[in-house]
Amino acid sequence: MSDIAELRKVIRRLHGCEAAHAGTVSIKEVFQGRTVWEGKVEVFNIRGHPKATRAYAWAHATGENDKGKRYVAVLELPPVDSARAAVRAAIIDEAKRKT
């Protein structure tokens, strides 16, 4: 199964929406001179959500020796209005979970 198909399944499971792939955006997020995240974010038009019409999703390596995959799907709801904002929101959420 392709990453796009996997991400569509994740959006459906997490948010209860059907998703159609709309494009890919490359993001490099830098904080205090350090790259904290770099990768490709897949953009999806979604239907079935009462407020959001777009979602941003990606997968990244995780776990021991980066052998696992973690999937992230963020809806385009304020303050998230772009792929970059979705990445920032996910980074902040993950940091909060660690504290």
N, C-alpha and C positions, 0 to 999 in steps of 0.2 A: 504494500500500500504506500502511496506517495505521501510526502510530508503534507501536501495540501489536503489530501483526503483525511489524514490523521487530524489535522487542525480543524477541519470542518466537523469531524466527530466530536472533538473537544468542545467546540463552540456549542454544538447541539447538547452535549451532556451538561456543560456548566451553565449555559444560559437559555436552553430550550428553544433555540432559534435555528432556522435553516440558513445556510451561508453559501454565497456564490463568490468565488475568488475574483477580486477586482484588480490586483496588482501586488507588486513587491517594492518595498522601500528599504534602502540600506541606511542603517543608523549607527553612528558612533557617539556614545555618550561619554563625555569627559567631565571629571569633577576634580578640582584642585590640581589640574595638570596630569591626572591619571585617567586612563581609559577604564571606565567601570563596566561598560557593556558595549559590545560591537557585534552586529549581526544583521540579518535580514528579517524584516517584519512583513508578514503577509497581511494584506488588507482585504477584508471581506465585506460585501454588502449583505445585510441580514434582513430576514423577515420573520415576524412572529414575536418580536419584542415590543412591549407597549410604548417604549420611548426611544430606544436606540435603532439606528438604521445602518450602522457600520460597526465592525469589530476589527481589532488588531490582534494577531496571534503569531506565536513563534515557539520554537523548541530550542532548548539548549542542553548541553551535556551537564550531568550532575552525578553525584555519588562517587564511590571509590574509583579512582583512575578515570573519572569522567565516562564510565561505561553505561550509565543510565541516561534517560532523557526526561526532562521536565517540560511540560507544555504549559504555555501561558496564553490566556485569551482575555483581552480587555475590551469592554464595550466603549463606544464613543459616546460618553455622557460627561457633562461638565464635571471637572475641568479638562477632561481628556478630549482633545479636538484634533489630534494628529497621531501618527505613528510614534513620533518622538515623545509626545506627552504620555502615550500609553507605556512606553519603556520606562519613563521617569516614574510613573505611578506604580509600576510593578517593582521597581528598585526600592522605592519608599516603603511599599507594603512588605517586601521581603525583609528590609532592615527593621521594621517595627516588629515583625514576627520573631526576630532573633533577640530582641531585648526583653 
